[in-house]
Amino acid sequence: MKILLYSPAFLPSVGGLELGVASLARELGSLGHAVVVMTETPGSWHEPLPFAVIRRPSRRSSLAWMRWCEVFFQANVSLRGLWPLLLVPRPWAVSHHSWYCQVNGRIALRDRLKRGLLRLACCSVAVSEAMARELATTWPRHRPQVIPNSYRSETFRLLPEVAREKELIFVGRLVSDKGADFLLEALALLAEEGLRPRLTIVGEGPEKAPLEAQVSRLGLISQLTFIGLVTGSALARELNAHHILVVPSRYAEPFGVVALEGIACGCAVVGSKGGGLPEAIGPCGLLFENSDVAGLAACLRRLLSSPEEVARLLERSAEHLARHQPDKVAAAYVRALGPCLRPQEGLS
């Protein structure tokens, strides 16, 4: 199968979508399929990639690669990237990694158009049941199938040589949606009870200075360590040094690959209930209602006071992680894309 995989964002930009697309392209290639990634992201990655990457393609280049492919596969619906299909019809497949959001309770016109086009896709894949349910509200007969995200299992794994001596770790962009400030409020509640676990904050973002000020205001300086942006094997070592990964997102995460990475490195996960994050956590953690500070504090209290509970939560980690291995996820996509090679109506 010749697959043109269009992702508006790609490496060297680093995020869940970018890393996920790279992993999927690599695994599809290893299964014998020809994959070309097309993106609007400039630059280059620091290591060789086993597939071609077409960056900021010209119109001529876009049309040439559309003629080459057998399936045009978008990671998230991109209206900007769809135009070549009008001139070179091909089966159109799409995977959904982000919400087509609502603004003030209403779906924006641009996102309404994206949703409307989904009935023309030969294959529609959501990364979580939560996202599939939400998308099905537009076209119930075109409910996306669910293929969960994979994680980089070659990087995120148990490292027996790393001593697990620290309590809590947060990994994410330092923006309000990710809820690091909310986590600090929960730590302040625990401090009132005399419980003062150490927290490592991994990440950078515009909220760093306000967070540092909040740490000082709440009297948590002795408990907090900001270590900036850490990725890859260095992040795996950090996770292996901690017992509990906290994912306190205020908003409903579409999925939450960071939870898989933490579990693979031996962390139990405490996360918010909204969206697809509970599916990423599976049986390996505790959940609380989004923005419920007391609920988060209660989950942390429970695990910090009972190491046995942490071990119990991780008993099924291997079973949970097995579904998210890159090769299994890629094989699921191949099965989903197969029908696209048959004659289709609509855009194809």
ROROPA-696548 format. One line per 8 residues: number of its first residue (from 1); for each residue x, y, z of C-alpha. Coordinates in steps of 0.2 Angstrom, whole numbers. Layout:
BEGIN
NUM = X Y Z ~ ...
END
This chain:
BEGIN
1 = 0 0 0 ~ 6 17 -4 ~ 1 29 10 ~ 3 48 9 ~ 2 53 28 ~ -2 71 30 ~ 2 79 47 ~ 1 98 49
9 = 13 97 63 ~ 28 85 63 ~ 46 83 69 ~ 56 93 74 ~ 41 100 83 ~ 39 88 98 ~ 22 83 104 ~ 10 69 105
17 = 4 70 87 ~ 21 73 80 ~ 29 58 89 ~ 14 47 86 ~ 14 50 67 ~ 33 47 66 ~ 31 30 76 ~ 16 25 65
25 = 25 29 49 ~ 40 19 54 ~ 30 4 59 ~ 19 5 43 ~ 36 5 33 ~ 42 -10 43 ~ 26 -20 38 ~ 31 -17 20
33 = 20 -2 16 ~ 27 13 7 ~ 25 29 17 ~ 28 47 14 ~ 25 60 27 ~ 19 77 21 ~ 19 92 33 ~ 19 111 35
41 = 33 110 48 ~ 50 116 42 ~ 67 110 48 ~ 74 93 50 ~ 75 79 64 ~ 92 75 72 ~ 92 57 67 ~ 88 48 50
49 = 70 44 47 ~ 66 28 37 ~ 53 37 27 ~ 53 52 16 ~ 47 69 23 ~ 40 82 12 ~ 40 99 21 ~ 29 114 15
57 = 26 106 -2 ~ 22 117 -17 ~ 6 114 -26 ~ 15 104 -39 ~ 23 93 -27 ~ 7 90 -17 ~ -2 85 -33 ~ 13 74 -38
65 = 13 65 -22 ~ -6 63 -22 ~ -5 54 -39 ~ 8 43 -31 ~ -2 37 -17 ~ -16 24 -15 ~ -22 31 1 ~ -22 49 7
73 = -21 48 26 ~ -23 64 37 ~ -18 64 56 ~ -32 76 61 ~ -44 84 48 ~ -34 98 39 ~ -44 108 27 ~ -28 116 21
81 = -21 99 16 ~ -37 92 8 ~ -37 103 -8 ~ -27 91 -19 ~ -41 78 -17 ~ -52 89 -28 ~ -40 87 -42 ~ -33 70 -39
89 = -46 59 -31 ~ -40 46 -19 ~ -47 37 -4 ~ -47 48 11 ~ -43 41 28 ~ -42 52 44 ~ -37 49 62 ~ -43 60 76
97 = -30 65 89 ~ -38 82 95 ~ -56 88 98 ~ -65 98 84 ~ -69 110 98 ~ -83 120 104 ~ -82 139 107 ~ -94 146 120
105 = -105 130 118 ~ -105 131 99 ~ -95 122 87 ~ -85 134 76 ~ -89 135 58 ~ -72 128 53 ~ -74 113 65 ~ -92 110 59
113 = -86 109 41 ~ -72 96 47 ~ -85 86 55 ~ -97 86 40 ~ -83 80 29 ~ -80 64 39 ~ -95 55 31 ~ -84 55 15
121 = -69 47 23 ~ -66 29 19 ~ -58 26 36 ~ -61 36 52 ~ -51 32 67 ~ -52 40 85 ~ -38 38 97 ~ -50 35 112
129 = -68 29 115 ~ -72 46 122 ~ -67 55 106 ~ -77 42 95 ~ -92 45 106 ~ -91 64 104 ~ -88 63 85 ~ -103 51 83
137 = -114 65 89 ~ -112 73 71 ~ -114 57 61 ~ -120 42 71 ~ -119 30 56 ~ -101 36 54 ~ -94 33 71 ~ -75 31 70
145 = -67 15 75 ~ -55 16 90 ~ -37 13 88 ~ -28 19 104 ~ -11 28 103 ~ 5 19 105 ~ 20 24 115 ~ 39 22 112
153 = 41 6 120 ~ 60 5 116 ~ 63 21 126 ~ 50 20 140 ~ 53 5 150 ~ 59 -1 167 ~ 77 3 171 ~ 82 -8 186
161 = 98 2 188 ~ 89 18 192 ~ 84 20 211 ~ 66 24 213 ~ 68 36 228 ~ 56 51 223 ~ 37 52 226 ~ 28 63 213
169 = 32 69 195 ~ 22 80 183 ~ 27 80 164 ~ 19 92 152 ~ 18 109 145 ~ 17 123 158 ~ 1 130 152 ~ -16 132 162
177 = -24 117 153 ~ -12 105 160 ~ -16 109 178 ~ 1 111 186 ~ -5 125 197 ~ -20 114 202 ~ -8 101 208 ~ 2 113 219
185 = -15 118 227 ~ -17 99 231 ~ 0 98 238 ~ -4 113 250 ~ -19 104 256 ~ -8 89 260 ~ 5 100 269 ~ -8 106 281
193 = -9 87 286 ~ 9 86 288 ~ 11 76 272 ~ 25 84 261 ~ 30 73 246 ~ 43 79 234 ~ 37 84 216 ~ 48 85 201
201 = 40 96 187 ~ 46 92 169 ~ 42 104 156 ~ 43 122 150 ~ 30 135 145 ~ 22 152 149 ~ 16 147 166 ~ 33 144 173
209 = 35 160 182 ~ 18 161 189 ~ 20 143 195 ~ 37 147 204 ~ 28 162 212 ~ 14 150 218 ~ 26 138 225 ~ 34 152 236
217 = 17 158 241 ~ 11 141 246 ~ 27 137 256 ~ 32 122 245 ~ 49 128 240 ~ 58 113 249 ~ 47 101 240 ~ 48 107 222
225 = 61 104 208 ~ 59 112 191 ~ 70 103 179 ~ 64 110 162 ~ 61 101 146 ~ 67 83 146 ~ 63 70 133 ~ 68 53 127
233 = 79 42 137 ~ 83 56 150 ~ 64 57 153 ~ 63 38 155 ~ 76 39 168 ~ 67 53 177 ~ 51 43 177 ~ 60 27 183
241 = 66 37 198 ~ 48 41 204 ~ 33 32 211 ~ 18 42 205 ~ 15 52 189 ~ 2 65 191 ~ -8 71 176 ~ -20 84 183
249 = -27 91 166 ~ -41 104 168 ~ -47 100 151 ~ -53 83 144 ~ -37 75 136 ~ -41 66 119 ~ -30 52 126 ~ -14 55 136
257 = 2 46 130 ~ 12 52 145 ~ 2 40 155 ~ 8 26 145 ~ 26 32 146 ~ 24 33 165 ~ 16 16 167 ~ 30 8 156
265 = 43 16 168 ~ 35 9 184 ~ 24 24 189 ~ 6 22 195 ~ -4 37 188 ~ -16 49 196 ~ -26 58 183 ~ -42 68 179
273 = -57 59 173 ~ -62 69 158 ~ -60 63 140 ~ -49 49 135 ~ -36 50 149 ~ -44 36 159 ~ -42 25 144 ~ -23 28 144
281 = -22 25 162 ~ -32 9 162 ~ -31 -1 178 ~ -14 7 183 ~ -20 22 192 ~ -33 33 201 ~ -45 46 194 ~ -53 61 201
289 = -65 74 194 ~ -57 88 183 ~ -53 103 193 ~ -57 94 210 ~ -42 99 221 ~ -49 89 236 ~ -51 74 225 ~ -34 75 218
297 = -27 77 236 ~ -37 62 241 ~ -29 51 227 ~ -12 57 232 ~ -14 54 250 ~ -20 36 247 ~ -5 31 236 ~ 8 41 247
305 = 2 32 263 ~ 1 15 254 ~ 15 9 244 ~ 6 -8 243 ~ -8 1 233 ~ 5 8 220 ~ 11 -10 218 ~ -7 -17 216
313 = -11 -4 203 ~ 4 -9 192 ~ 0 -28 193 ~ -9 -27 176 ~ 3 -15 168 ~ 10 -27 156 ~ -7 -32 150 ~ -12 -14 148
321 = 3 -9 139 ~ 2 -24 127 ~ -12 -15 117 ~ -2 0 114 ~ 14 -8 107 ~ 19 2 91 ~ 18 -14 80 ~ 1 -19 86
329 = -6 -1 83 ~ 2 -1 66 ~ -6 -18 61 ~ -23 -11 67 ~ -21 4 56 ~ -17 -8 41 ~ -33 -17 44 ~ -43 -1 45
337 = -35 6 29 ~ -38 -10 19 ~ -56 -6 14 ~ -50 11 7 ~ -42 1 -8 ~ -59 -4 -14 ~ -70 8 -24 ~ -77 22 -13
345 = -90 36 -15 ~ -87 54 -11 ~ -70 61 -11 ~ -62 46 -18
END
